Amino acid sequence: MAEKSRMKDIVAQLNEHNYRYYVLDEPTISDKEYDQVYDELISLEEELSIVLEDSPSRRVGGDTLKKFATHKHIAPLLSLDKCKTFEELRAWDNRVKKLISGTNDKLDYVVEYKFDGLTINLTYDDGKLIQAATRGNGTVGEEVLEQVKTIKTVPLTINYKHKIEVQGECLMRLSVLEKYNEAAREPLKNARNGAAGAIRNLDPKITAKRNLSAFCYNVGFSEHQNFKTHLAMLDFLRESMFYVNEHITQCLDIDEVITAIEKMEEKVGERDYLIDGIVIKVNNVSLRKILGSTHKFPRWAMAYKFEAKEVTTKLENIVWQVGRTGKLTPLAILEPTDIGGVTVSRATLNNWEDINRKKVKIGCDVWLRRSNDVIPEITGCADEDCVETMQNVKPVNCPACGSKVFSKGAHIFCSNPLSCKPQLVARISHFASRDAMNIEGLSEKTIQQLNEALGLDGVADLYELEYENLIGLDRFGEKKAQNIIDAIEASKNCSLSTFIYGLGIPNVGKKTASDLAKQCNTLEDIKKAQFEELIEISDIGDIVAKSIVDFFNDETVAKSIDKLISKGVNPVNEQASEIKSFFSGKTVVVTGTLVKYDRREIKSLLEKLGATVASSVSKNTDFLLAGENAGSKLKKAEKIIEGNKKSKLQIIDEDKLEKLIF
């Protein structure tokens, strides 16, 4: 039958494309071409009322299950023994050597990443995926076949025709999680929960929406297939079109293992999936049989665990802090806990809406995450029973000045910008900061002291300070007092962009301040700029344009700026001193890790050369400077170039940049 033969050809073709796209990351056709062939397959399946075992249409998710059935694994899925230090790892190595002493087989190790996801066990028979199950207690798990079928990196059919069990880790890539949360009504707490929740969801269609991946790393059972080494087993999995992680190292001794762990740990932050450690395995299968297992774990493997980066702790209180714009920001006070070797007692909560979205309540246990040594963040509630019984109190009055507060979008604001001290201190501190007027010595603590002692009303009052005002204050010696007066005087000769940034216009950061200074001739031009003019400037949208217009139309702001100018503050027109270069008028986007330059350094250099450094790639971008491990921005740039052969966009590296500059 010609139609059925065509269907088989299409299925084979689509599965090959899926393998190249999702496993090898080497797509051979465009998304549009794939969709055309896929649509033809769907038409044939509807016409013939036939769906082949390995048809990609089976991955969209079947009917909702009533409950999960139990599944007994053919071979048990043992846990791994764990260690946290290299001394413990060396002790394990000594135990291994002692147990295999007297054998002639060579001892070597294989080092792999330990994925932080959900273990799955895949059963194939006659080349078909007949069952998939969670690990469960290692002997019995839950059947999740329909859910696993939605994972495009899991083959539905393989060439091996005997019964076999393949183990792997189901995970949600971090880039997929980020994209999912952008559109999700209820964002996921983390990638691990995203994967586990998807696999254990009774509706496979919801699983399909999570776009999960799965790395396979072990054959637990096989008929008529014996492997001499772990590496040979991995080769078999690759040849069978399973997704095997590429970051695997063979080591001849424990010293090489430790070196490999150190190198792999350095790169963890560059991976697009969660990793919580390294797994070290004896490579030789004959030696594994000699080493055997305890009732809990195999003696031939060890997991080197990283320090925890996500823990649970109690949310003891929520304290509201007032910023320079009057916005109230919630700060979580936590029961002190150790995370990644650091004792944490405070964490970030973004706003009132964030508190409600994450369903956290005072008195509840919460999930706490600390990534790449940044300020810890609460990701969600870890105590579902607690949510219904505890209540948070939304602020009615400003915690600093007692004034009424009001809501604007997701945020809460103090209604008293003129005499609310935290706002005033924060505004002056921002104005004096290094990226603004760069008045050295004026820390927030010092400004708070000056405010209390001298009654500063705004930023312009800084330029009325005299040596005699400071010398009598607590902790102010002659040198400190004179240095601050000198720094204030030096700040009068400033660039237009730093002055604009220092004013603290809502929604205007350094980039927008720089763009305003480039496009407008003087401070007066910026003050008079209309909404229609502002939205014509690159990266300035409706909200930012309205913020700028409203700011300069405020009488209090106008008086403050006039006072600054009268005291000798002189914002210099940057356009007049701008270097004319190859990059003048060009738009540049920077992505990836730069080797020769610091990000801030290269941004400053490009802007001095007349370029606009944008944050995202578009058809108006002239150059994408791509460093190591460039991600989505590079892919988008390549897509733009591929879609328009006449595109002006060029992708360059640091060497090419230097040639264009110098």
C-alpha positions as CSV (number, residue, x, y, z in Angstrom):
1,M,0.0,0.0,0.0
2,A,1.7,3.2,-1.2
3,E,0.2,5.4,1.5
4,K,1.5,3.2,4.3
5,S,4.9,2.9,2.7
6,R,5.0,6.7,2.5
7,M,4.0,6.9,6.1
8,K,6.9,4.7,7.2
9,D,9.3,6.8,5.2
10,I,8.0,10.0,6.8
11,V,8.2,8.6,10.3
12,A,11.8,7.5,9.7
13,Q,12.7,10.9,8.2
14,L,11.1,12.9,11.1
15,N,12.7,10.7,13.7
16,E,16.1,11.3,12.1
17,H,15.5,15.0,12.1
18,N,14.3,14.9,15.7
19,Y,17.5,13.0,16.7
20,R,19.7,15.5,15.0
21,Y,17.9,18.4,16.4
22,Y,17.3,17.3,20.1
23,V,20.3,15.0,20.7
24,L,23.0,16.0,18.3
25,D,22.0,19.7,18.2
26,E,22.7,19.6,14.4
27,P,19.4,20.4,12.7
28,T,19.4,19.6,9.0
29,I,16.1,21.2,8.0
30,S,14.2,24.4,9.0
31,D,11.2,24.4,11.4
32,K,9.0,25.3,8.5
33,E,10.1,22.3,6.4
34,Y,9.7,20.0,9.4
35,D,6.2,21.2,10.0
36,Q,5.2,20.6,6.3
37,V,6.4,16.9,6.5
38,Y,4.8,16.5,10.0
39,D,1.4,17.8,8.7
40,E,1.6,15.3,5.8
41,L,2.1,12.5,8.4
42,I,-0.9,13.6,10.4
43,S,-3.1,13.6,7.3
44,L,-2.0,10.1,6.4
45,E,-2.6,8.8,9.9
46,E,-6.1,10.3,9.9
47,E,-6.8,8.9,6.4
48,L,-5.5,5.3,7.2
49,S,-6.5,5.3,10.9
50,I,-3.0,3.9,11.6
51,V,-0.4,5.3,14.0
52,L,3.0,3.6,13.9
53,E,4.8,2.7,17.1
54,D,7.6,5.3,16.6
55,S,5.4,8.0,15.1
56,P,6.3,11.5,16.4
57,S,2.6,12.2,16.8
58,R,2.6,9.9,19.8
59,R,4.7,12.5,21.6
60,V,1.9,15.1,22.0
61,G,0.4,13.4,25.0
62,G,-2.3,10.8,25.3
63,D,-5.5,10.7,27.4
64,T,-5.5,11.7,31.1
65,L,-4.7,8.8,33.4
66,K,-7.0,8.0,36.4
67,K,-4.0,6.9,38.6
68,F,-0.4,5.6,38.3
69,A,0.0,1.9,38.2
70,T,3.0,0.3,39.9
71,H,5.9,-1.3,38.0
72,K,8.5,-3.7,39.2
73,H,11.9,-3.2,37.7
74,I,13.7,-6.2,36.2
75,A,16.9,-5.1,37.8
76,P,17.0,-3.0,40.9
77,L,17.9,0.7,40.7
78,L,20.3,1.1,43.6
79,S,21.2,4.5,45.2
80,L,24.8,5.8,45.2
81,D,27.1,6.2,48.1
82,K,28.0,9.8,48.7
83,C,31.1,11.8,49.7
84,K,31.8,15.6,50.0
85,T,35.6,15.7,50.3
86,F,38.5,14.5,48.3
87,E,39.8,12.7,51.4
88,E,36.6,10.6,51.5
89,L,37.0,10.0,47.8
90,R,40.6,8.7,48.3
91,A,39.4,6.5,51.1
92,W,36.8,4.9,48.7
93,D,39.5,4.4,46.1
94,N,41.6,2.6,48.7
95,R,38.6,0.3,49.6
96,V,38.1,-0.5,45.9
97,K,41.8,-1.4,45.4
98,K,41.7,-3.6,48.5
99,L,38.6,-5.5,47.4
100,I,40.1,-6.2,43.9
101,S,43.6,-7.0,45.0
102,G,44.8,-10.2,43.4
103,T,43.0,-9.6,40.1
104,N,44.8,-8.8,36.9
105,D,42.1,-6.5,35.4
106,K,43.1,-2.9,35.0
107,L,41.4,-0.4,37.3
108,D,40.3,2.9,35.7
109,Y,37.4,5.3,36.3
110,V,34.7,7.1,34.4
111,V,33.7,10.6,35.7
112,E,30.2,12.0,34.8
113,Y,27.9,14.7,35.9
114,K,25.2,13.9,38.5
115,F,22.0,15.4,37.1
116,D,19.5,17.0,39.5
117,G,16.3,15.7,37.9
118,L,14.1,12.6,38.2
119,T,15.4,9.1,37.5
120,I,13.4,7.1,34.9
121,N,13.7,3.4,33.9
122,L,12.9,2.6,30.2
123,T,12.0,-0.9,29.1
124,Y,12.3,-2.0,25.5
125,D,11.3,-5.3,23.9
126,D,11.4,-6.2,20.2
127,G,12.9,-2.8,19.6
128,K,9.9,-0.9,21.0
129,L,9.5,1.2,24.2
130,I,6.9,-0.8,26.1
131,Q,7.2,0.7,29.6
132,A,8.7,3.7,31.5
133,A,8.7,4.0,35.2
134,T,10.0,6.2,38.0
135,R,12.7,4.9,40.3
136,G,10.3,4.6,43.3
137,N,12.0,2.6,46.1
138,G,14.5,1.1,43.6
139,T,12.5,-2.1,43.2
140,V,9.0,-0.8,42.4
141,G,8.2,2.5,40.7
142,E,5.2,4.1,39.0
143,E,4.3,3.6,35.3
144,V,4.8,6.8,33.4
145,L,5.0,5.5,29.8
146,E,2.6,8.1,28.3
147,Q,4.4,11.0,30.0
148,V,7.9,9.8,28.9
149,K,6.7,9.4,25.3
150,T,6.4,13.2,25.2
151,I,10.2,13.5,25.7
152,K,11.8,13.9,22.3
153,T,15.2,12.7,23.4
154,V,13.8,9.3,24.4
155,P,13.6,7.0,21.3
156,L,10.3,5.2,20.8
157,T,12.0,2.4,18.9
158,I,15.6,1.1,18.8
159,N,17.5,-1.4,16.7
160,Y,18.2,-3.8,19.6
161,K,15.4,-6.5,19.4
162,H,15.8,-8.2,22.8
163,K,14.5,-7.0,26.2
164,I,16.5,-4.3,27.8
165,E,16.2,-1.7,30.6
166,V,17.9,1.7,30.2
167,Q,18.2,4.2,33.0
168,G,18.4,7.9,32.7
169,E,17.6,11.3,34.3
170,C,14.6,13.3,33.2
171,L,15.2,17.0,33.4
172,M,14.0,20.4,32.4
173,R,16.7,22.6,30.8
174,L,17.2,26.0,32.5
175,S,16.6,27.8,29.2
176,V,13.3,25.9,28.8
177,L,12.3,26.7,32.4
178,E,12.9,30.4,31.8
179,K,10.9,30.4,28.6
180,Y,8.1,28.4,30.2
181,N,7.9,30.8,33.2
182,E,7.6,33.9,30.9
183,A,4.2,32.7,29.8
184,A,3.1,30.6,32.8
185,R,0.2,31.7,35.0
186,E,1.9,30.0,37.9
187,P,5.7,30.0,37.2
188,L,7.6,26.9,38.3
189,K,9.8,27.0,41.4
190,N,12.8,25.4,39.8
191,A,13.9,23.0,37.0
192,R,13.9,19.9,39.2
193,N,10.3,20.4,40.4
194,G,9.4,21.3,36.8
195,A,10.6,17.9,35.6
196,A,9.3,15.8,38.5
197,G,5.9,17.5,38.4
198,A,5.6,17.0,34.7
199,I,6.4,13.3,34.8
200,R,4.1,12.7,37.8
201,N,1.2,14.6,36.3
202,L,-1.7,12.4,35.3
203,D,-2.3,14.4,32.1
204,P,0.4,13.7,29.6
205,K,-0.6,16.8,27.6
206,I,0.7,18.9,30.5
207,T,3.9,16.9,30.5
208,A,4.3,17.7,26.8
209,K,4.1,21.4,27.4
210,R,7.1,21.2,29.7
211,N,9.4,20.2,26.8
212,L,11.5,17.9,28.9
213,S,14.8,16.2,28.0
214,A,16.4,13.0,29.3
215,F,20.1,11.9,29.5
216,C,20.6,8.1,29.5
217,Y,23.7,6.7,31.3
218,N,23.2,3.0,32.2
219,V,21.9,-0.3,31.0
220,G,20.4,-2.0,34.1
221,F,19.4,-5.2,32.3
222,S,19.8,-6.7,28.8
223,E,19.2,-10.0,27.2
224,H,22.1,-11.3,25.0
225,Q,24.1,-8.1,25.4
226,N,27.2,-8.0,27.6
227,F,29.5,-5.0,28.0
228,K,33.2,-5.2,29.0
229,T,33.4,-1.5,30.1
230,H,31.1,1.4,31.0
231,L,32.4,3.3,28.1
232,A,31.4,0.5,25.7
233,M,27.9,0.6,27.3
234,L,27.7,4.4,26.6
235,D,28.8,3.8,23.0
236,F,25.9,1.3,22.7
237,L,23.4,3.8,24.0
238,R,24.7,6.5,21.5
239,E,24.5,4.0,18.6
240,S,20.9,3.2,19.7
241,M,20.1,7.0,19.5
242,F,19.8,7.6,23.2
243,Y,20.8,11.1,24.5
244,V,24.1,10.6,26.3
245,N,25.8,13.5,28.0
246,E,29.0,14.6,26.2
247,H,30.9,15.7,29.4
248,I,32.4,12.3,30.3
249,T,36.1,11.7,31.3
250,Q,38.1,8.5,31.6
251,C,40.7,8.6,34.4
252,L,43.5,6.2,35.1
253,D,43.8,6.9,38.8
254,I,42.2,8.8,41.7
255,D,44.5,11.8,41.1
256,E,43.2,12.2,37.6
257,V,39.6,11.8,39.0
258,I,40.1,14.7,41.4
259,T,41.6,16.9,38.6
260,A,38.6,16.0,36.3
261,I,36.1,16.8,39.1
262,E,37.7,20.2,39.7
263,K,37.5,21.1,36.0
264,M,33.9,19.9,35.6
265,E,32.8,21.7,38.7
266,E,34.2,25.0,37.3
267,K,31.9,24.6,34.3
268,V,28.7,23.7,36.1
269,G,27.4,27.3,35.8
270,E,27.7,27.1,32.0
271,R,25.5,24.0,31.7
272,D,21.9,24.4,30.7
273,Y,20.6,21.9,33.3
274,L,20.8,21.4,37.1
275,I,23.8,19.4,38.4
276,D,24.3,18.5,42.1
277,G,27.5,16.5,41.9
278,I,29.8,14.2,40.0
279,V,29.5,10.4,39.7
280,I,32.7,8.3,39.6
281,K,32.3,4.7,38.3
282,V,34.7,1.8,37.9
283,N,34.9,1.4,34.1
284,N,35.7,-2.4,34.0
285,V,32.5,-4.4,34.3
286,S,34.4,-7.5,35.5
287,L,35.8,-5.5,38.4
288,R,32.3,-4.3,39.2
289,K,31.1,-7.9,39.6
290,I,34.0,-8.5,42.0
291,L,33.2,-5.4,44.0
292,G,29.4,-6.2,44.1
293,S,26.9,-4.1,46.1
294,T,25.6,-3.6,49.6
295,H,21.9,-3.7,50.2
296,K,21.8,0.1,49.5
297,F,24.4,0.9,46.8
298,P,27.0,-0.5,44.4
299,R,30.6,-0.5,45.8
300,W,31.9,0.3,42.3
301,A,30.4,3.8,42.2
302,M,30.6,7.0,44.3
303,A,28.8,10.3,44.1
304,Y,30.8,13.4,44.9
305,K,28.2,15.9,46.1
306,F,28.4,19.6,45.7
307,E,27.4,21.9,48.6
308,A,23.6,22.4,48.7
309,K,22.4,25.4,46.8
310,E,18.7,24.9,47.6
311,V,17.3,24.2,51.1
312,T,14.2,24.7,53.2
313,T,13.9,26.9,56.2
314,K,11.2,28.8,58.2
315,L,10.0,32.3,57.1
316,E,9.9,34.1,60.4
317,N,8.9,37.6,59.3
318,I,8.6,39.9,56.3
319,V,10.1,43.4,56.7
320,W,9.2,46.2,54.3
321,Q,12.0,48.6,53.2
322,V,11.6,51.9,51.5
323,G,13.7,52.8,48.4
324,R,14.5,56.1,46.7
325,T,11.4,56.0,44.5
326,G,9.2,55.3,47.5
327,K,8.7,51.7,46.5
328,L,8.3,49.3,49.4
329,T,10.3,46.1,49.0
330,P,9.7,43.1,51.2
331,L,12.7,41.4,52.9
332,A,12.3,37.9,54.2
333,I,13.7,37.3,57.7
334,L,14.5,33.6,57.9
335,E,15.5,31.0,60.5
336,P,19.3,31.0,59.9
337,T,20.3,28.1,57.7
338,D,23.5,26.9,55.9
339,I,23.4,27.0,52.2
340,G,26.5,26.5,50.1
341,G,28.7,26.9,53.1
342,V,27.1,30.3,54.1
343,T,24.7,31.0,56.9
344,V,21.7,32.8,55.5
345,S,19.1,34.7,57.6
346,R,17.6,37.0,55.0
347,A,16.4,36.6,51.4
348,T,14.8,38.4,48.5
349,L,11.0,38.7,47.9
350,N,10.3,41.1,45.0
351,N,6.9,42.6,45.8
352,W,3.4,41.9,47.2
353,E,2.4,40.1,44.1
354,D,5.5,37.9,44.3
355,I,4.6,36.9,47.9
356,N,1.1,35.8,46.8
357,R,2.3,34.1,43.6
358,K,4.8,32.0,45.6
359,K,2.2,31.2,48.2
360,V,4.6,31.9,51.1
361,K,3.3,32.8,54.6
362,I,5.0,34.0,57.8
363,G,5.6,30.9,59.9
364,C,5.8,28.5,56.9
365,D,8.8,26.5,55.6
366,V,10.0,27.9,52.3
367,W,12.4,26.9,49.5
368,L,15.6,29.0,49.5
369,R,17.9,29.1,46.5
370,R,21.4,30.5,46.2
371,S,22.9,30.5,42.7
372,N,26.3,31.7,41.7
373,D,26.9,33.4,45.1
374,V,24.1,35.9,44.5
375,I,21.7,37.2,47.2
376,P,19.5,34.2,48.2
377,E,16.0,34.0,46.8
378,I,12.8,32.4,48.1
379,T,11.4,30.3,45.3
380,G,8.2,29.0,46.9
381,C,6.4,27.4,49.8
382,A,7.7,24.0,51.0
383,D,4.8,23.5,53.5
384,E,1.5,23.2,51.7
385,D,-0.5,22.6,54.8
386,C,0.8,25.8,56.4
387,V,-0.5,28.0,53.5
388,E,-4.1,27.8,54.5
389,T,-3.6,28.6,58.1
390,M,-1.2,31.5,58.1
391,Q,-1.8,35.1,56.9
392,N,0.4,37.9,55.6
393,V,-0.4,41.5,56.3
394,K,-0.3,44.0,53.4
395,P,1.2,47.3,54.6
396,V,-1.3,50.2,55.0
397,N,1.2,52.8,56.1
398,C,4.8,53.5,55.2
399,P,7.1,51.7,57.8
400,A,9.5,54.7,57.7
401,C,7.3,57.8,57.9
402,G,3.8,56.5,58.7
403,S,2.2,58.0,55.5
404,K,-0.5,56.1,53.6
405,V,0.7,53.7,50.9
406,F,-0.8,53.0,47.5
407,S,-0.6,50.2,45.0
408,K,0.6,50.6,41.5
409,G,0.7,47.3,39.5
410,A,2.5,44.7,41.5
411,H,4.2,47.2,43.8
412,I,3.4,49.3,46.9
413,F,4.6,52.9,47.2
414,C,4.8,55.5,50.0
415,S,2.7,58.6,49.2
416,N,5.2,61.0,50.9
417,P,8.3,61.5,48.7
418,L,9.3,64.9,50.3
419,S,9.9,64.1,53.9
420,C,10.2,60.3,54.0
421,K,13.8,60.0,55.2
422,P,14.7,56.6,53.6
423,Q,13.6,57.9,50.2
424,L,15.6,61.1,50.7
425,V,18.7,59.3,51.8
426,A,18.5,56.7,49.0
427,R,18.1,59.5,46.4
428,I,21.1,61.4,47.6
429,S,23.1,58.2,47.9
430,H,22.2,57.3,44.3
431,F,23.1,60.7,43.1
432,A,26.6,60.5,44.8
433,S,27.3,56.9,43.7
434,R,30.2,55.9,41.5
435,D,28.1,55.3,38.4
436,A,26.5,58.7,38.8
437,M,28.3,61.8,40.2
438,N,31.0,59.7,41.8
439,I,31.4,61.7,45.0
440,E,33.9,59.6,46.9
441,G,33.3,59.3,50.7
442,L,29.5,59.8,50.6
443,S,28.3,56.4,51.5
444,E,24.7,55.8,52.4
445,K,25.6,55.6,56.1
446,T,27.4,59.0,55.8
447,I,24.5,60.6,54.0
448,Q,22.1,59.3,56.7
449,Q,24.4,61.0,59.3
450,L,24.4,64.3,57.3
451,N,20.7,64.2,56.9
452,E,20.1,63.7,60.6
453,A,22.7,66.3,61.7
454,L,22.3,69.0,59.0
455,G,18.8,68.4,57.7
456,L,19.5,67.8,54.0
457,D,16.4,68.4,51.9
458,G,17.7,67.1,48.5
459,V,20.8,66.5,46.3
460,A,21.3,70.2,45.7
461,D,22.0,70.7,49.4
462,L,25.3,68.8,49.0
463,Y,26.7,71.7,47.1
464,E,26.0,74.1,50.0
465,L,28.1,72.0,52.5
466,E,31.2,73.6,53.8
467,Y,34.2,72.3,55.7
468,E,32.9,73.9,58.9
469,N,29.6,71.9,58.6
470,L,31.5,68.6,58.7
471,I,34.5,69.0,61.0
472,G,32.3,69.0,64.1
473,L,30.4,65.8,63.3
474,D,31.1,62.5,65.0
475,R,33.8,60.4,63.2
476,F,34.7,63.4,60.9
477,G,38.4,64.3,61.1
478,E,40.1,67.1,59.1
479,K,41.1,64.8,56.3
480,K,37.7,63.1,55.9
481,A,35.9,66.4,56.0
482,Q,38.2,68.0,53.4
483,N,38.2,65.0,51.1
484,I,34.4,65.0,50.9
485,I,34.3,68.8,50.2
486,D,36.9,68.3,47.5
487,A,35.0,65.4,46.0
488,I,31.8,67.4,45.9
489,E,33.6,70.3,44.2
490,A,35.2,67.9,41.6
491,S,31.8,66.4,40.8
492,K,30.5,69.7,39.4
493,N,32.4,68.9,36.1
494,C,30.4,65.9,35.0
495,S,29.2,64.2,31.9
496,L,25.6,64.7,30.8
497,S,24.8,61.0,30.9
498,T,26.1,60.5,34.5
499,F,24.1,63.6,35.6
500,I,20.9,62.3,34.0
501,Y,21.5,58.9,35.6
502,G,22.2,60.5,39.0
503,L,18.9,62.4,39.0
504,G,17.1,59.0,39.5
505,I,14.4,59.3,36.9
506,P,12.1,56.3,37.3
507,N,12.8,53.5,34.8
508,V,16.0,55.3,33.5
509,G,19.2,53.3,34.0
510,K,22.7,54.0,32.8
511,K,22.0,52.8,29.3
512,T,19.0,55.0,28.8
513,A,20.7,57.9,30.3
514,S,23.6,57.5,27.9
515,D,21.1,57.2,24.9
516,L,19.4,60.4,26.0
517,A,22.8,62.3,26.2
518,K,23.7,61.1,22.8
519,Q,20.5,62.0,21.1
520,C,19.9,65.4,22.8
521,N,22.3,68.3,22.5
522,T,21.9,69.8,26.0
523,L,20.3,69.3,29.3
524,E,17.7,71.8,28.3
525,D,16.9,69.7,25.2
526,I,16.3,66.6,27.4
527,K,14.1,68.6,29.8
528,K,11.9,69.9,26.9
529,A,11.8,66.6,25.0
530,Q,8.3,65.4,24.1
531,F,6.9,61.9,24.4
532,E,6.8,61.5,20.6
533,E,10.5,62.5,20.3
534,L,11.6,60.2,23.1
535,I,10.0,57.0,21.7
536,E,12.0,57.4,18.5
537,I,15.2,56.8,20.5
538,S,16.4,53.2,20.4
539,D,15.3,51.0,23.4
540,I,13.0,53.8,24.8
541,G,9.4,52.7,24.9
542,D,6.1,54.2,26.1
543,I,6.6,53.6,29.8
544,V,10.2,55.0,29.9
545,A,9.2,58.0,27.7
546,K,6.3,58.8,30.0
547,S,8.5,58.6,33.1
548,I,11.0,61.1,31.6
549,V,8.3,63.6,30.6
550,D,6.6,63.3,34.0
551,F,9.8,63.7,35.8
552,F,10.9,66.9,34.2
553,N,7.4,68.4,34.4
554,D,7.5,68.1,38.2
555,E,8.0,71.5,39.8
556,T,10.1,70.2,42.7
557,V,12.4,68.5,40.2
558,A,12.7,71.6,38.1
559,K,13.7,73.7,41.2
560,S,16.2,71.1,42.3
561,I,17.9,71.0,38.9
562,D,18.0,74.8,38.7
563,K,19.6,74.9,42.1
564,L,22.2,72.4,41.1
565,I,23.1,74.5,38.0
566,S,23.2,77.6,40.1
567,K,25.7,76.0,42.4
568,G,28.1,75.3,39.5
569,V,27.2,71.8,38.4
570,N,28.0,71.7,34.7
571,P,26.9,68.6,32.7
572,V,29.1,68.4,29.6
573,N,27.6,67.6,26.2
574,E,29.1,64.2,25.4
575,Q,28.4,64.5,21.7
576,A,30.9,67.3,21.3
577,S,33.8,65.0,22.5
578,E,32.6,61.8,20.9
579,I,35.3,60.1,18.8
580,K,34.3,59.6,15.2
581,S,35.1,55.9,14.4
582,F,34.0,52.9,12.4
583,F,31.4,52.2,15.2
584,S,29.9,55.7,15.2
585,G,26.1,55.3,14.9
586,K,26.3,51.5,15.0
587,T,24.3,49.3,17.3
588,V,26.2,46.5,19.0
589,V,25.0,43.6,21.2
590,V,27.4,41.7,23.4
591,T,26.8,38.1,24.4
592,G,28.7,35.2,25.9
593,T,31.9,35.2,28.1
594,L,34.6,37.6,26.9
595,V,38.2,36.5,27.4
596,K,40.2,39.7,26.7
597,Y,37.8,42.3,28.0
598,D,35.5,42.9,31.0
599,R,31.8,43.5,30.0
600,R,31.7,47.0,31.5
601,E,35.1,47.8,29.9
602,I,34.0,46.8,26.4
603,K,30.7,48.6,26.8
604,S,32.4,51.8,27.8
605,L,34.9,51.5,25.0
606,L,32.2,51.0,22.3
607,E,30.1,53.9,23.6
608,K,33.1,56.2,23.5
609,L,33.5,55.1,19.9
610,G,30.0,56.3,19.2
611,A,28.2,52.9,19.3
612,T,24.9,52.2,20.9
613,V,25.3,49.0,23.1
614,A,21.8,47.3,23.0
615,S,20.6,44.5,25.3
616,S,18.8,42.4,22.6
617,V,19.3,41.4,19.0
618,S,17.0,42.8,16.3
619,K,17.0,43.5,12.6
620,N,18.4,47.0,13.5
621,T,21.5,45.4,15.1
622,D,24.8,46.0,13.2
623,F,27.2,43.8,15.2
624,L,26.8,40.9,17.6
625,L,30.1,40.5,19.7
626,A,29.9,36.8,20.6
627,G,32.2,35.4,23.3
628,E,32.5,31.9,24.6
629,N,29.3,29.9,25.4
630,A,27.1,32.4,23.6
631,G,23.4,31.3,23.7
632,S,20.0,32.5,22.5
633,K,21.2,35.9,21.2
634,L,23.7,34.2,18.9
635,K,21.0,31.8,17.6
636,K,18.7,34.7,17.0
637,A,21.4,36.6,15.1
638,E,22.2,33.6,13.0
639,K,18.4,33.2,12.2
640,I,18.2,36.8,11.2
641,I,21.2,36.5,8.8
642,E,19.9,33.2,7.4
643,G,16.4,34.7,6.8
644,N,17.8,37.8,5.0
645,K,20.9,37.5,3.0
646,K,21.1,41.3,2.7
647,S,21.0,41.8,6.5
648,K,23.6,44.3,7.8
649,L,24.0,42.2,10.9
650,Q,27.5,40.8,11.4
651,I,28.7,38.3,14.1
652,I,32.2,39.0,15.3
653,D,34.6,37.8,18.0
654,E,37.1,39.7,20.1
655,D,39.9,39.4,17.6
656,K,37.7,40.9,14.8
657,L,36.5,43.6,17.2
658,E,40.1,44.7,17.8
659,K,40.9,44.8,14.1
660,L,37.8,47.1,13.6
661,I,38.8,49.4,16.4
662,F,42.6,49.6,16.0
